């Protein structure tokens, strides 16, 4: 799975940490992202991810690779 996701990242001209964080940020059902960084490079990747837009077709490919299925729960 990591190799396939790394391939998607390479195709988009980025690295796996940026792709991963950007994927999380582009899911509206995820309301909060708590990111930490213990090294400057990690902080740089987090900042890059905040402005990185993954195309719709790549988002679908990532979902296929990871087996992600959207879950919605309505309360009330």
NORMO-V818840 format. One line per field, one symbol per residue. ss: DSSP state (~ for helix, > for strand, _ for the rest). psi: psi as a letter, one per 20 degrees, with the letter a starting at -180 (. if undefined). burial: 1 if it has 24 or more other C-alpha atoms within 12 Angstrom, else 0. A space follows every 50 residues. Layout:
ss->???
psi->???
burial->???
This chain:
ss->_~~~~~~~~~~____~~~~~~~~~~______________~~~~~~~~~~~ _____~~~~~~~~~~~__________
psi->gggghhgggghikargggggghgghjohioippoprpiqhhgggggghhh jpppqghhghgghggikpppppppp.
burial->00001001100000111111111111100000000000000000110010 01110001100100000000000000
